[in-house]
Amino acid sequence: MSERVALVTGSTSGIGAAIARRLARDGYIVALHSRSSVDVGRAMASELKGASYHQADLGDEIAARDLVDSVLKQHGRLDVLVNNAGLSIRIPHTDLRAATPALWRQMLDVNLIAPFVLVAEAESALRKSAASGRPASIVNIGTHAGSRPKGSSIPYAASKAALHHVTKLLALALGPDIRVNAVAPGLVETPMTANWPDMLETWKTKSPMKRPAKPEDIADLVAALVANDYVTGEIVIVDGGLNLT
């Protein structure tokens, strides 16, 4: 019960899995989460010391609220919340009719409202964690498209831009007990982005680092924000310098 606990949403693949593994190496007990990959989540939990797995569809408000309760029942405390789970659907920005209201609502539910619900549900436990002498930490995973007119679709970029602003508002509202920051990746090498050859080419040719990020690059920065007890309200763009071009 004295070990620090981190809940990482969407943590059975890609960026989320890398974050979970990194925080586990840093000594955290990790609560893993996914919407559907239950077997993978359970297998990961068996590999990481003290870890647990929790299934929830974050598009469902009740399920999102129950997720925090499930973690607290399992571990008795919560010190870190990483809102990594998200939804991205590729829609050309010029195809306005394809970005239907239903898709807007779906992406807002998962990318913006669910993280806010999780923060609200976790606030009490995170403040209790801060009483032990260190502020608790929330890290939201946004996107460089939340800061620039880019992204897989307009609804996706807009939902993440809103998450960036909510990050700053929450940092003001919850400090000093709880720090709130966001990491805003550009393209990251994951199974999903493997099918985006045009974007891969952009990062390989136009970014100063000449490559997309690896999930571990993002996990390292998340771990650094979790470890630092002073930084709050920051949106850190991690795109290999593409924003400079």
ZADOKE-359470 format. One record per residue (C-alpha): residue in one letter; x, y, z. Coordinates in Angstrom, 3 decimals, m for minus. Layout:
BARO	type	c1	c2	c3
BARO	a	X	Y	Z
...
END
This chain:
BARO	type	c1	c2	c3
BARO	m	0.000	0.000	0.000
BARO	s	2.998	2.329	0.402
BARO	e	4.233	1.917	m3.180
BARO	r	3.285	4.632	m5.634
BARO	v	0.639	3.706	m8.218
BARO	a	0.232	4.997	m11.784
BARO	l	m2.849	4.502	m13.956
BARO	v	m2.014	4.609	m17.670
BARO	t	m5.013	4.493	m19.987
BARO	g	m4.715	2.815	m23.370
BARO	s	m1.627	0.994	m22.141
BARO	t	m1.609	m2.355	m23.953
BARO	s	0.128	m1.159	m27.132
BARO	g	2.086	1.681	m28.679
BARO	i	2.789	4.797	m26.626
BARO	g	0.715	3.644	m23.657
BARO	a	2.555	0.334	m23.331
BARO	a	5.908	2.112	m23.507
BARO	i	4.811	4.558	m20.783
BARO	a	3.568	1.744	m18.565
BARO	r	6.799	m0.208	m18.918
BARO	r	8.909	2.881	m18.276
BARO	l	7.009	3.838	m15.123
BARO	a	7.269	0.238	m13.914
BARO	r	11.050	0.427	m14.361
BARO	d	10.980	3.654	m12.350
BARO	g	9.408	1.766	m9.456
BARO	y	5.707	2.469	m9.944
BARO	i	2.981	m0.105	m9.567
BARO	v	1.139	0.262	m12.856
BARO	a	m2.589	m0.084	m13.438
BARO	l	m2.996	m1.015	m17.084
BARO	h	m6.088	m0.262	m19.137
BARO	s	m7.568	m0.954	m22.544
BARO	r	m10.951	m0.942	m24.204
BARO	s	m10.791	m4.381	m25.798
BARO	s	m7.387	m6.127	m25.746
BARO	v	m8.093	m7.955	m22.487
BARO	d	m5.731	m10.894	m23.018
BARO	v	m2.833	m8.596	m23.881
BARO	g	m3.539	m6.469	m20.825
BARO	r	m3.618	m9.446	m18.499
BARO	a	m0.399	m10.787	m19.984
BARO	m	1.328	m7.417	m19.484
BARO	a	0.075	m7.228	m15.924
BARO	s	1.627	m10.610	m15.201
BARO	e	4.991	m9.352	m16.489
BARO	l	5.168	m6.123	m14.473
BARO	k	5.690	m6.325	m10.723
BARO	g	2.474	m5.635	m8.817
BARO	a	0.634	m4.478	m11.950
BARO	s	m3.091	m4.890	m12.566
BARO	y	m5.286	m4.767	m15.646
BARO	h	m8.627	m2.960	m15.964
BARO	q	m10.961	m3.040	m18.970
BARO	a	m13.174	m0.055	m19.750
BARO	d	m14.689	1.736	m22.734
BARO	l	m13.814	5.361	m21.990
BARO	g	m16.481	6.512	m24.409
BARO	d	m18.925	5.404	m21.705
BARO	e	m19.009	7.908	m18.830
BARO	i	m20.014	5.314	m16.242
BARO	a	m17.216	2.979	m17.336
BARO	a	m14.707	5.830	m17.108
BARO	r	m15.797	6.634	m13.565
BARO	d	m15.711	2.966	m12.602
BARO	l	m12.152	2.633	m13.901
BARO	v	m10.725	4.872	m11.186
BARO	d	m12.782	3.078	m8.547
BARO	s	m11.484	m0.270	m9.793
BARO	v	m7.872	0.893	m9.526
BARO	l	m8.384	2.252	m6.014
BARO	k	m10.045	m0.962	m4.887
BARO	q	m7.111	m2.933	m6.279
BARO	h	m4.235	m0.771	m5.032
BARO	g	m5.609	1.518	m2.333
BARO	r	m4.034	4.667	m3.722
BARO	l	m3.280	6.632	m6.890
BARO	d	m0.297	8.923	m7.401
BARO	v	m0.039	9.353	m11.173
BARO	l	m2.652	9.477	m13.931
BARO	v	m1.566	9.303	m17.573
BARO	n	m4.451	10.017	m19.953
BARO	n	m3.062	8.281	m23.008
BARO	a	m6.107	6.542	m24.508
BARO	g	m7.397	8.341	m27.558
BARO	l	m9.270	7.972	m30.805
BARO	s	m7.944	9.064	m34.199
BARO	i	m9.728	8.601	m37.521
BARO	r	m8.130	9.810	m40.754
BARO	i	m10.404	12.205	m42.640
BARO	p	m9.086	14.673	m45.260
BARO	h	m9.462	18.182	m43.870
BARO	t	m11.206	19.241	m47.068
BARO	d	m13.873	16.513	m46.803
BARO	l	m16.179	18.353	m44.422
BARO	r	m19.152	16.015	m44.865
BARO	a	m17.081	12.992	m43.803
BARO	a	m16.465	14.657	m40.427
BARO	t	m19.991	13.950	m39.282
BARO	p	m21.441	15.182	m35.984
BARO	a	m21.427	11.574	m34.789
BARO	l	m17.656	11.334	m35.381
BARO	w	m17.130	14.698	m33.680
BARO	r	m19.007	13.469	m30.610
BARO	q	m17.147	10.175	m30.602
BARO	m	m13.729	11.833	m30.646
BARO	l	m14.686	14.476	m28.113
BARO	d	m16.040	11.786	m25.788
BARO	v	m12.810	9.788	m25.836
BARO	n	m10.154	12.473	m26.347
BARO	l	m11.505	15.263	m24.149
BARO	i	m14.432	14.344	m21.916
BARO	a	m13.073	10.988	m20.720
BARO	p	m9.753	12.453	m19.510
BARO	f	m11.644	15.172	m17.647
BARO	v	m13.958	12.596	m16.032
BARO	l	m10.957	10.513	m14.958
BARO	v	m9.276	13.546	m13.420
BARO	a	m12.452	14.471	m11.545
BARO	e	m12.825	10.921	m10.219
BARO	a	m9.142	10.674	m9.294
BARO	e	m8.807	14.111	m7.675
BARO	s	m9.448	12.991	m4.109
BARO	a	m6.968	10.106	m4.296
BARO	l	m4.358	12.294	m5.986
BARO	r	m4.701	14.972	m3.292
BARO	k	m4.305	12.261	m0.650
BARO	s	m1.120	11.188	m2.408
BARO	a	0.218	14.740	m2.200
BARO	a	m0.161	14.626	1.576
BARO	s	2.757	12.172	1.622
BARO	g	5.113	14.988	0.640
BARO	r	5.188	14.974	m3.178
BARO	p	2.607	16.518	m5.489
BARO	a	0.666	14.012	m7.547
BARO	s	1.041	14.106	m11.322
BARO	i	m1.318	14.035	m14.299
BARO	v	0.074	13.800	m17.828
BARO	n	m2.294	14.130	m20.761
BARO	i	m1.199	12.850	m24.157
BARO	g	m2.149	15.403	m26.772
BARO	t	m0.708	15.945	m30.242
BARO	h	1.366	18.476	m32.162
BARO	a	m1.799	18.898	m34.275
BARO	g	m3.409	20.465	m31.217
BARO	s	m0.988	23.370	m31.618
BARO	r	m0.703	23.554	m35.416
BARO	p	m3.319	23.241	m38.219
BARO	k	m2.362	19.619	m38.936
BARO	g	m3.549	16.174	m37.881
BARO	s	m5.395	13.099	m39.075
BARO	s	m8.702	14.983	m39.073
BARO	i	m10.173	18.306	m37.991
BARO	p	m12.260	16.724	m35.173
BARO	y	m9.191	14.904	m33.860
BARO	a	m6.995	18.010	m33.879
BARO	a	m9.719	20.115	m32.273
BARO	s	m10.388	17.576	m29.515
BARO	k	m6.686	17.475	m28.637
BARO	a	m6.344	21.267	m28.804
BARO	a	m9.132	21.432	m26.245
BARO	l	m7.288	18.865	m24.112
BARO	h	m4.199	21.086	m24.199
BARO	h	m6.184	24.050	m22.897
BARO	v	m7.924	21.923	m20.268
BARO	t	m4.444	20.843	m19.132
BARO	k	m3.557	24.447	m18.359
BARO	l	m6.887	25.127	m16.677
BARO	l	m6.498	22.041	m14.492
BARO	a	m2.939	22.991	m13.560
BARO	l	m4.317	26.247	m12.176
BARO	a	m7.265	24.587	m10.483
BARO	l	m5.454	21.655	m8.858
BARO	g	m2.063	23.016	m7.826
BARO	p	m0.037	22.770	m5.715
BARO	d	m1.226	19.286	m4.719
BARO	i	m1.552	18.004	m8.282
BARO	r	0.616	18.945	m11.240
BARO	v	m0.918	18.713	m14.725
BARO	n	1.090	18.665	m17.952
BARO	a	0.646	17.429	m21.510
BARO	v	2.955	15.790	m24.004
BARO	a	2.103	16.546	m27.630
BARO	p	3.744	14.023	m29.979
BARO	g	4.033	14.302	m33.703
BARO	l	4.110	11.076	m35.668
BARO	v	5.034	8.030	m33.571
BARO	e	5.948	4.609	m34.947
BARO	t	3.010	2.425	m33.895
BARO	p	0.953	m0.272	m35.639
BARO	m	m1.644	2.384	m36.523
BARO	t	0.788	4.803	m38.164
BARO	a	2.509	2.044	m40.156
BARO	n	m0.325	2.501	m42.661
BARO	w	0.401	6.226	m43.090
BARO	p	3.334	6.221	m45.588
BARO	d	2.816	9.857	m46.583
BARO	m	3.247	11.050	m43.005
BARO	l	6.239	8.777	m42.441
BARO	e	7.881	10.320	m45.479
BARO	t	7.223	13.835	m44.147
BARO	w	9.024	13.107	m40.881
BARO	k	11.914	11.347	m42.612
BARO	t	12.526	14.191	m45.038
BARO	k	11.399	17.427	m43.355
BARO	s	11.980	17.085	m39.603
BARO	p	15.439	17.971	m38.226
BARO	m	15.641	14.533	m36.579
BARO	k	14.797	12.815	m39.904
BARO	r	12.541	10.219	m38.306
BARO	p	9.257	9.831	m36.466
BARO	a	9.325	9.238	m32.721
BARO	k	9.520	5.834	m31.158
BARO	p	7.044	5.087	m28.340
BARO	e	9.988	5.043	m25.937
BARO	d	10.839	8.660	m26.854
BARO	i	7.422	9.722	m25.617
BARO	a	7.603	7.471	m22.557
BARO	d	10.932	9.017	m21.528
BARO	l	9.437	12.509	m21.536
BARO	v	6.324	11.404	m19.644
BARO	a	8.565	9.809	m17.012
BARO	a	10.587	13.030	m16.739
BARO	l	7.434	15.095	m16.167
BARO	v	6.246	12.612	m13.561
BARO	a	9.627	12.731	m11.794
BARO	n	9.858	16.539	m11.695
BARO	d	7.903	17.956	m8.742
BARO	y	7.790	21.558	m10.002
BARO	v	6.755	21.683	m13.658
BARO	t	3.036	22.198	m14.259
BARO	g	0.761	23.603	m16.949
BARO	e	3.168	22.838	m19.790
BARO	i	2.370	21.474	m23.257
BARO	v	5.573	19.849	m24.506
BARO	i	5.687	19.292	m28.268
BARO	v	7.684	16.195	m29.240
BARO	d	7.824	16.104	m33.028
BARO	g	11.527	15.876	m33.818
BARO	g	11.536	19.575	m34.634
BARO	l	9.014	19.379	m37.486
BARO	n	7.246	22.433	m36.004
BARO	l	10.352	24.467	m36.870
BARO	t	9.901	23.949	m40.595
END
